[in-house]
Amino acid sequence: MDTIDLSASRAKNRQAIEAVAKEARVDLKDCYQCGKCSAGCPVSHAMDLMPRELIRLMQLNSWEEVLEAKTPWLCASCVTCVTRCPQDVDLPSLMEEVRRASKAAGKRPIKEPDIFDDLFIKGIYQNGRSNELYLMMKYNLTSGHPMQDALNAPHLLLKGMVGFKVHKVKDREDVRRIIDKCLGGEGS
């Protein structure tokens, strides 16, 4: 029977959790589990862990459970949780950093938000702004849902809400530099 050094595992988890929290500019000790974030979250009904439970798992060094959770991938970043939090814990930033760590660890419990983020940023990187029609088409094809918005497209086109013309900003290089800086030197 092999022995497992739990203290070494906990220390490794603690380092990873602290790095993610630091990047998100969140002090996990600020959360005292009042539950206001979870009670106000408009997408909590679809989450496998409530937002407060995710923070609690981080406080307890349960890193693998956090990385495998669907909750960070479902967060709408609507900031309702932050406005209700008596400690101003920035959960959307924490969720974003957990998504990045989860992706880096090769875990994506839900692929669609990640696909959307990548395609959205790529479109901004190329043109300086998003083109909704092309984003919708690329997302539907890439995510494996080719007919997802098919019934909405004619209405959106007729009302002028989306169009075929790709609009580009003048200073795309400035936009690219901003994106590269935000992504830590990564480009498209």
Accessible surface in RSA format (square Angstrom, percent):
REM  Atomic radii and reference values for relative SASA: ProtOr
REM  Chains: A
REM  Algorithm: Lee & Richards
REM  Probe-radius: 1.40
REM  Slices: 20
REM RES _ NUM      All-atoms   Total-Side   Main-Chain    Non-polar    All polar
REM                ABS   REL    ABS   REL    ABS   REL    ABS   REL    ABS   REL
RES MET A   1   236.81 122.6 149.59  99.0  87.22 207.7 128.19 109.0 108.62 143.9
RES ASP A   2   132.35  92.7 111.56 111.0  20.78  49.1  32.25  75.9 100.10  99.8
RES THR A   3   136.26  96.9 108.43 109.9  27.83  66.3  77.89 104.6  58.37  88.2
RES ILE A   4   136.48  77.7 110.86  82.6  25.62  61.8 114.37  82.4  22.12  60.0
RES ASP A   5    91.60  64.2  74.08  73.7  17.52  41.4  39.55  93.1  52.05  51.9
RES LEU A   6   123.23  68.6 119.95  85.8   3.28   8.2 119.95  84.2   3.28   8.8
RES SER A   7    78.94  66.7  68.96  92.0   9.98  23.0  51.19 109.0  27.74  38.9
RES ALA A   8    54.17  49.8  41.72  64.4  12.45  28.3  49.32  69.5   4.85  12.8
RES SER A   9    49.64  41.9  42.48  56.7   7.16  16.5  21.23  45.2  28.42  39.8
RES ARG A  10   128.98  54.2 128.42  65.5   0.57   1.4  44.34  60.6  84.64  51.3
RES ALA A  11    53.24  49.0  45.14  69.7   8.11  18.4  52.25  73.6   0.99   2.6
RES LYS A  12   153.08  74.7 149.35  91.6   3.72   8.9  93.90  84.5  59.17  63.0
RES ASN A  13    30.66  21.1  29.93  28.9   0.72   1.7   0.72   1.7  29.93  28.9
RES ARG A  14    64.54  27.1  64.54  32.9   0.00   0.0  40.59  55.5  23.95  14.5
RES GLN A  15   124.99  69.9 118.34  86.5   6.64  15.8  38.07  81.0  86.92  65.9
RES ALA A  16    33.10  30.4  23.59  36.4   9.50  21.6  32.66  46.0   0.44   1.2
RES ILE A  17     0.00   0.0   0.00   0.0   0.00   0.0   0.00   0.0   0.00   0.0
RES GLU A  18    90.67  52.1  85.87  65.0   4.81  11.4  32.40  62.7  58.28  47.6
RES ALA A  19    61.23  56.3  48.95  75.5  12.28  27.9  56.05  78.9   5.18  13.7
RES VAL A  20    15.75  10.4  13.82  12.5   1.93   4.7  15.75  13.7   0.00   0.0
RES ALA A  21     7.59   7.0   7.59  11.7   0.00   0.0   7.59  10.7   0.00   0.0
RES LYS A  22   168.20  82.1 153.39  94.1  14.81  35.3 104.48  94.0  63.72  67.9
RES GLU A  23   113.95  65.4  99.55  75.3  14.41  34.3  21.02  40.6  92.94  75.9
RES ALA A  24     6.28   5.8   0.00   0.0   6.28  14.3   3.11   4.4   3.17   8.4
RES ARG A  25   215.42  90.4 182.48  93.0  32.94  78.4  71.70  98.0 143.72  87.1
RES VAL A  26    12.53   8.2   1.00   0.9  11.53  27.8   5.62   4.9   6.91  18.7
RES ASP A  27    71.21  49.9  59.23  59.0  11.98  28.3  27.36  64.4  43.85  43.7
RES LEU A  28    13.39   7.5  10.68   7.6   2.70   6.8  10.98   7.7   2.41   6.5
RES LYS A  29   173.04  84.4 147.21  90.3  25.82  61.5  95.13  85.6  77.90  83.0
RES ASP A  30    54.76  38.4  51.53  51.3   3.24   7.7   3.84   9.0  50.93  50.8
RES CYS A  31    19.79  15.0  11.32  12.6   8.47  19.9   2.77   7.0  17.02  18.3
RES TYR A  32   132.34  61.8 106.51  60.6  25.83  67.2  91.20  68.5  41.14  50.7
RES GLN A  33    47.62  26.6  28.98  21.2  18.64  44.4  28.82  61.4  18.80  14.3
RES CYS A  34    62.96  47.6  23.75  26.5  39.21  92.2  21.31  54.0  41.65  44.9
RES GLY A  35    14.84  18.3   0.00   N/A  14.84  18.3  10.02  27.5   4.82  10.8
RES LYS A  36   107.42  52.4 105.41  64.7   2.01   4.8  59.12  53.2  48.30  51.5
RES CYS A  37    12.49   9.4  11.54  12.9   0.95   2.2   2.94   7.5   9.55  10.3
RES SER A  38    12.22  10.3   8.35  11.1   3.87   8.9   8.59  18.3   3.63   5.1
RES ALA A  39    88.12  81.0  46.29  71.4  41.83  95.1  58.78  82.8  29.34  77.7
RES GLY A  40    13.52  16.7   0.00   N/A  13.52  16.7   3.78  10.4   9.74  21.8
RES CYS A  41    20.95  15.8  11.12  12.4   9.83  23.1   2.16   5.5  18.79  20.3
RES PRO A  42    75.42  55.0  49.90  45.5  25.52  92.8  61.59  50.9  13.83  85.9
RES VAL A  43    39.04  25.7  39.04  35.3   0.00   0.0  39.04  33.9   0.00   0.0
RES SER A  44    19.98  16.9  19.00  25.4   0.97   2.2   0.13   0.3  19.85  27.8
RES HIS A  45   158.61  86.7 116.95  81.3  41.67 106.6  95.99  98.9  62.62  72.9
RES ALA A  46    56.06  51.5  30.46  47.0  25.60  58.2  39.43  55.5  16.63  44.1
RES MET A  47    17.72   9.2   2.06   1.4  15.66  37.3   2.26   1.9  15.45  20.5
RES ASP A  48    76.83  53.8  41.82  41.6  35.02  82.8  37.03  87.1  39.80  39.7
RES LEU A  49    36.49  20.3  36.30  26.0   0.18   0.5  36.49  25.6   0.00   0.0
RES MET A  50    56.41  29.2  56.40  37.3   0.01   0.0  43.53  37.0  12.87  17.1
RES PRO A  51     4.45   3.2   4.45   4.1   0.00   0.0   4.45   3.7   0.00   0.0
RES ARG A  52    82.15  34.5  82.15  41.9   0.00   0.0   2.49   3.4  79.66  48.3
RES GLU A  53    62.21  35.7  60.87  46.1   1.34   3.2  14.67  28.4  47.54  38.8
RES LEU A  54     0.00   0.0   0.00   0.0   0.00   0.0   0.00   0.0   0.00   0.0
RES ILE A  55     1.73   1.0   1.73   1.3   0.00   0.0   1.73   1.2   0.00   0.0
RES ARG A  56   104.32  43.8 104.32  53.2   0.00   0.0  23.10  31.6  81.21  49.2
RES LEU A  57    24.91  13.9  24.91  17.8   0.00   0.0  24.91  17.5   0.00   0.0
RES MET A  58     0.00   0.0   0.00   0.0   0.00   0.0   0.00   0.0   0.00   0.0
RES GLN A  59    41.17  23.0  19.97  14.6  21.21  50.5  15.88  33.8  25.29  19.2
RES LEU A  60    86.70  48.3  78.71  56.3   7.99  20.1  80.47  56.5   6.23  16.8
RES ASN A  61    16.57  11.4  11.76  11.4   4.81  11.6   0.46   1.1  16.11  15.6
RES SER A  62    32.01  27.0  22.76  30.4   9.25  21.3  12.18  25.9  19.83  27.8
RES TRP A  63    19.12   7.7  18.94   9.2   0.17   0.4  10.03   5.3   9.08  14.7
RES GLU A  64    89.83  51.6  88.76  67.2   1.07   2.6  56.49 109.3  33.34  27.2
RES GLU A  65    97.54  56.0  91.02  68.9   6.52  15.5  39.19  75.8  58.35  47.6
RES VAL A  66     0.58   0.4   0.00   0.0   0.58   1.4   0.00   0.0   0.58   1.6
RES LEU A  67     6.77   3.8   6.47   4.6   0.30   0.8   6.47   4.5   0.30   0.8
RES GLU A  68    96.42  55.4  83.74  63.4  12.68  30.2  28.07  54.3  68.35  55.8
RES ALA A  69     3.40   3.1   0.25   0.4   3.15   7.2   3.10   4.4   0.30   0.8
RES LYS A  70    94.28  46.0  94.28  57.8   0.00   0.0  37.53  33.8  56.75  60.4
RES THR A  71     0.00   0.0   0.00   0.0   0.00   0.0   0.00   0.0   0.00   0.0
RES PRO A  72     0.57   0.4   0.57   0.5   0.00   0.0   0.57   0.5   0.00   0.0
RES TRP A  73     8.72   3.5   3.81   1.8   4.91  11.5   2.86   1.5   5.86   9.5
RES LEU A  74    47.44  26.4  35.97  25.7  11.46  28.8  39.30  27.6   8.13  21.9
RES CYS A  75    25.66  19.4  11.87  13.2  13.79  32.4   0.42   1.1  25.24  27.2
RES ALA A  76    62.79  57.7  29.01  44.8  33.78  76.8  39.41  55.5  23.39  62.0
RES SER A  77    53.97  45.6  38.41  51.3  15.56  35.8  28.91  61.6  25.05  35.1
RES CYS A  78    65.69  49.7  34.54  38.5  31.15  73.2  34.68  87.9  31.01  33.4
RES VAL A  79    65.69  43.2  64.89  58.7   0.80   1.9  65.22  56.7   0.47   1.3
RES THR A  80    36.60  26.0  32.87  33.3   3.73   8.9  18.04  24.2  18.56  28.1
RES CYS A  81    14.93  11.3  13.80  15.4   1.13   2.7   2.99   7.6  11.94  12.9
RES VAL A  82    28.63  18.8  27.63  25.0   0.99   2.4  27.63  24.0   0.99   2.7
RES THR A  83   109.04  77.6  71.06  72.0  37.98  90.5  70.39  94.5  38.65  58.4
RES ARG A  84   123.62  51.9 109.77  56.0  13.85  33.0  28.02  38.3  95.61  57.9
RES CYS A  85    20.95  15.8  14.27  15.9   6.68  15.7   3.06   7.8  17.88  19.3
RES PRO A  86    64.53  47.0  27.22  24.8  37.31 135.6  40.30  33.3  24.23 150.6
RES GLN A  87    77.73  43.5  59.29  43.3  18.45  43.9   7.39  15.7  70.34  53.3
RES ASP A  88   108.15  75.8  91.83  91.4  16.31  38.6  25.13  59.2  83.01  82.8
RES VAL A  89     9.28   6.1   4.34   3.9   4.94  11.9   8.82   7.7   0.46   1.2
RES ASP A  90    50.87  35.6  49.42  49.2   1.45   3.4  15.85  37.3  35.01  34.9
RES LEU A  91     5.19   2.9   5.19   3.7   0.00   0.0   5.19   3.6   0.00   0.0
RES PRO A  92    13.66  10.0  11.78  10.7   1.88   6.8  12.27  10.1   1.39   8.6
RES SER A  93    39.08  33.0  31.93  42.6   7.16  16.5  13.77  29.3  25.31  35.5
RES LEU A  94     0.00   0.0   0.00   0.0   0.00   0.0   0.00   0.0   0.00   0.0
RES MET A  95     2.65   1.4   2.65   1.8   0.00   0.0   2.65   2.2   0.00   0.0
RES GLU A  96    52.64  30.2  52.64  39.8   0.00   0.0  23.45  45.4  29.19  23.8
RES GLU A  97    24.13  13.9  23.14  17.5   0.99   2.4   0.50   1.0  23.62  19.3
RES VAL A  98     0.23   0.2   0.23   0.2   0.00   0.0   0.23   0.2   0.00   0.0
RES ARG A  99    22.80   9.6  22.11  11.3   0.69   1.6   7.98  10.9  14.82   9.0
RES ARG A 100   108.60  45.6 101.12  51.5   7.48  17.8  47.52  64.9  61.08  37.0
RES ALA A 101    22.94  21.1  12.48  19.3  10.46  23.8  19.81  27.9   3.13   8.3
RES SER A 102     0.44   0.4   0.44   0.6   0.00   0.0   0.44   0.9   0.00   0.0
RES LYS A 103    88.54  43.2  77.27  47.4  11.27  26.8  56.82  51.1  31.73  33.8
RES ALA A 104    92.97  85.5  49.66  76.6  43.32  98.5  62.02  87.3  30.95  82.0
RES ALA A 105    53.08  48.8  19.32  29.8  33.76  76.8  32.69  46.0  20.39  54.0
RES GLY A 106    68.25  84.2   0.00   N/A  68.25  84.2  35.71  98.0  32.54  72.9
RES LYS A 107    55.76  27.2  51.26  31.5   4.50  10.7  33.52  30.2  22.24  23.7
RES ARG A 108   103.42  43.4  78.38  40.0  25.05  59.6  15.99  21.9  87.43  53.0
RES PRO A 109    47.22  34.4   9.41   8.6  37.81 137.5  23.15  19.1  24.07 149.6
RES ILE A 110    33.36  19.0  29.74  22.2   3.61   8.7  33.36  24.0   0.00   0.0
RES LYS A 111    88.44  43.1  85.86  52.7   2.58   6.1  47.09  42.4  41.35  44.0
RES GLU A 112    45.23  26.0  44.85  33.9   0.38   0.9  20.21  39.1  25.02  20.4
RES PRO A 113    35.95  26.2  27.96  25.5   7.98  29.0  35.76  29.5   0.18   1.1
RES ASP A 114     6.87   4.8   6.56   6.5   0.31   0.7   0.31   0.7   6.56   6.5
RES ILE A 115    17.68  10.1  15.15  11.3   2.53   6.1  17.68  12.7   0.00   0.0
RES PHE A 116    85.84  42.9  85.84  53.2   0.00   0.0  85.84  52.0   0.00   0.0
RES ASP A 117    57.86  40.5  56.28  56.0   1.58   3.7  18.76  44.1  39.10  39.0
RES ASP A 118    69.75  48.9  61.78  61.5   7.97  18.8  28.49  67.1  41.25  41.1
RES LEU A 119    30.65  17.1  25.92  18.5   4.73  11.9  25.97  18.2   4.68  12.6
RES PHE A 120    74.55  37.3  73.27  45.4   1.28   3.3  74.24  45.0   0.32   0.9
RES ILE A 121    60.70  34.5  60.70  45.2   0.00   0.0  60.70  43.7   0.00   0.0
RES LYS A 122    95.19  46.4  93.89  57.6   1.29   3.1  37.58  33.8  57.61  61.4
RES GLY A 123    16.07  19.8   0.00   N/A  16.07  19.8  15.57  42.7   0.50   1.1
RES ILE A 124    31.93  18.2  31.93  23.8   0.00   0.0  31.93  23.0   0.00   0.0
RES TYR A 125    31.34  14.6  31.11  17.7   0.23   0.6  12.80   9.6  18.54  22.8
RES GLN A 126    71.00  39.7  66.65  48.7   4.35  10.3  24.71  52.6  46.29  35.1
RES ASN A 127    20.51  14.1  20.51  19.8   0.00   0.0   0.27   0.7  20.24  19.6
RES GLY A 128    11.82  14.6   0.00   N/A  11.82  14.6   0.11   0.3  11.71  26.2
RES ARG A 129   114.18  47.9 112.00  57.1   2.19   5.2  25.29  34.6  88.89  53.9
RES SER A 130    21.93  18.5  13.05  17.4   8.88  20.5  11.07  23.6  10.86  15.2
RES ASN A 131    22.23  15.3  14.33  13.9   7.89  19.0   9.78  23.5  12.45  12.0
RES GLU A 132    97.94  56.2  94.48  71.5   3.46   8.2  42.83  82.8  55.11  45.0
RES LEU A 133     5.93   3.3   5.51   3.9   0.42   1.1   5.51   3.9   0.42   1.1
RES TYR A 134    68.59  32.0  68.54  39.0   0.05   0.1  45.21  34.0  23.37  28.8
RES LEU A 135    22.25  12.4  18.78  13.4   3.47   8.7  21.24  14.9   1.01   2.7
RES MET A 136    31.29  16.2  25.73  17.0   5.56  13.2  21.23  18.1  10.05  13.3
RES MET A 137    81.64  42.3  78.65  52.1   2.99   7.1  52.18  44.4  29.47  39.0
RES LYS A 138    91.65  44.7  89.42  54.9   2.23   5.3  60.39  54.4  31.26  33.3
RES TYR A 139    29.62  13.8  29.62  16.9   0.00   0.0  15.70  11.8  13.92  17.2
RES ASN A 140     7.50   5.2   7.50   7.2   0.00   0.0   0.86   2.1   6.64   6.4
RES LEU A 141   128.88  71.8 108.41  77.6  20.47  51.5 109.30  76.8  19.59  52.7
RES THR A 142    77.38  55.0  51.20  51.9  26.19  62.4  44.87  60.3  32.51  49.2
RES SER A 143     2.38   2.0   0.00   0.0   2.38   5.5   0.08   0.2   2.30   3.2
RES GLY A 144    52.49  64.7   0.00   N/A  52.49  64.7  29.63  81.3  22.86  51.2
RES HIS A 145    71.68  39.2  66.15  46.0   5.53  14.1  49.80  51.3  21.88  25.5
RES PRO A 146    77.98  56.8  61.97  56.5  16.02  58.2  61.97  51.2  16.02  99.5
RES MET A 147   143.03  74.1 130.06  86.1  12.96  30.9 105.45  89.6  37.58  49.8
RES GLN A 148   101.16  56.6  64.18  46.9  36.98  88.0  34.43  73.3  66.73  50.6
RES ASP A 149    29.89  20.9  28.34  28.2   1.55   3.7   4.41  10.4  25.48  25.4
RES ALA A 150    40.48  37.2  21.77  33.6  18.71  42.6  30.87  43.5   9.61  25.5
RES LEU A 151   169.03  94.1 150.22 107.5  18.81  47.3 151.29 106.3  17.74  47.7
RES ASN A 152    80.65  55.6  79.30  76.6   1.36   3.3   9.08  21.8  71.58  69.2
RES ALA A 153    23.27  21.4  23.27  35.9   0.00   0.0  23.27  32.8   0.00   0.0
RES PRO A 154    73.42  53.5  69.03  62.9   4.39  15.9  73.42  60.6   0.00   0.0
RES HIS A 155    98.43  53.8  94.23  65.5   4.20  10.7  60.67  62.5  37.76  43.9
RES LEU A 156    40.17  22.4  40.17  28.7   0.00   0.0  40.17  28.2   0.00   0.0
RES LEU A 157    58.72  32.7  43.29  31.0  15.43  38.8  43.29  30.4  15.43  41.5
RES LEU A 158   158.28  88.2 125.27  89.6  33.02  83.0 128.74  90.4  29.54  79.5
RES LYS A 159   138.90  67.8 108.08  66.3  30.82  73.4  56.98  51.3  81.91  87.3
RES GLY A 160    61.56  75.9   0.00   N/A  61.56  75.9  29.84  81.9  31.73  71.1
RES MET A 161   121.75  63.0  91.89  60.8  29.85  71.1  99.73  84.8  22.01  29.2
RES VAL A 162    18.20  12.0   6.81   6.2  11.39  27.4  14.06  12.2   4.14  11.2
RES GLY A 163    33.75  41.6   0.00   N/A  33.75  41.6  24.75  67.9   9.01  20.2
RES PHE A 164   128.06  64.1 118.82  73.6   9.25  24.1 119.19  72.3   8.87  25.4
RES LYS A 165   146.60  71.5 133.41  81.9  13.19  31.4  89.67  80.7  56.93  60.6
RES VAL A 166    57.89  38.1  40.18  36.4  17.71  42.7  40.18  34.9  17.71  48.0
RES HIS A 167    87.15  47.6  81.84  56.9   5.31  13.6  47.19  48.6  39.96  46.5
RES LYS A 168   121.05  59.1  89.66  55.0  31.39  74.7  38.28  34.5  82.78  88.2
RES VAL A 169    52.46  34.5  42.44  38.4  10.02  24.1  48.06  41.8   4.40  11.9
RES LYS A 170   204.42  99.7 165.99 101.8  38.44  91.5 117.73 106.0  86.69  92.3
RES ASP A 171    90.53  63.4  83.56  83.2   6.97  16.5  17.52  41.2  73.01  72.8
RES ARG A 172    73.26  30.8  71.73  36.6   1.53   3.6   5.89   8.1  67.37  40.8
RES GLU A 173    96.83  55.6  95.84  72.5   0.99   2.4  53.55 103.6  43.28  35.3
RES ASP A 174    62.77  44.0  61.23  60.9   1.54   3.6  23.66  55.7  39.11  39.0
RES VAL A 175    33.08  21.8  33.08  29.9   0.00   0.0  33.08  28.7   0.00   0.0
RES ARG A 176    55.65  23.4  55.65  28.4   0.00   0.0  10.74  14.7  44.90  27.2
RES ARG A 177   142.11  59.7 136.86  69.8   5.25  12.5  71.34  97.5  70.77  42.9
RES ILE A 178   110.24  62.7 107.86  80.4   2.39   5.8 110.18  79.3   0.06   0.2
RES ILE A 179    16.18   9.2  14.93  11.1   1.24   3.0  16.18  11.6   0.00   0.0
RES ASP A 180    38.43  26.9  38.35  38.2   0.08   0.2  14.58  34.3  23.85  23.8
RES LYS A 181   176.92  86.3 153.85  94.4  23.06  54.9 106.66  96.0  70.26  74.8
RES CYS A 182    88.27  66.8  65.45  73.0  22.83  53.7  28.50  72.2  59.78  64.5
RES LEU A 183    57.19  31.9  46.90  33.6  10.29  25.9  49.18  34.5   8.01  21.5
RES GLY A 184    68.52  84.5   0.00   N/A  68.52  84.5  38.36 105.3  30.16  67.5
RES GLY A 185    63.23  78.0   0.00   N/A  63.23  78.0  32.51  89.2  30.72  68.8
RES GLU A 186   111.58  64.1 104.84  79.3   6.74  16.0  38.85  75.1  72.72  59.4
RES GLY A 187    49.36  60.9   0.00   N/A  49.36  60.9  13.87  38.1  35.49  79.5
RES SER A 188    86.85  73.4  15.79  21.1  71.07 163.7  42.84  91.2  44.01  61.7
END  Absolute sums over single chains surface
CHAIN  1 A    11841.1       9555.6       2285.5       6567.0       5274.1
END  Absolute sums over all chains
TOTAL         11841.1       9555.6       2285.5       6567.0       5274.1
